[in-house]
Amino acid sequence: MKTSALYTGSFDPLTNGHMNIIRRAARLYDELTVGIIVNPQKKPYFTLEERKEMITEALQGFENVNVEHFEGLLADFVNSRGFDVVVRGLRAAGDFENEIQMAQMNARLFDKKVETVFLMTDPAYSFISSSTIKEVHSLGGSVEGLVPDEILRRMDEKK
């Protein structure tokens, strides 16, 4: 039986910390969907279309990974698509507190027995967040090595 996993986030922008989780999850599951969450409460730096395009470009060569986007509840998307696993990345203890609450609520909303799996990011990326990347880049600081080259190029073009 094939195992289908979902890794979600706003990915605005995709970081090397995200890539670390994607790379590892792609080895663990037969199929991995990178799901871009549309959060109406956030004003994104990149449009949804730009994010999907950039992430797809950064994931070239990943045979079992695809990129999609969705709005609304994570559980609704999981239920409608029949995912077996939801992958969440953790950087620090604070992430765990947030993520465990969301996972427990989602467990109540999932139609079937869907597992939430937490993967710790590589310590080399544990300080990276999309918000920090955007802030440092907008103020002229270097984020080279913290985001995929394709993403950095697009960020530089947007300046």
Summary of the structure (lengths in Angstrom):
residues: 159
radius of gyration: 15.3
end to end distance: 46.4
largest distance: 48.8
contacts: 456
relative contact order: 0.21
helix: 45%
strand: 22%
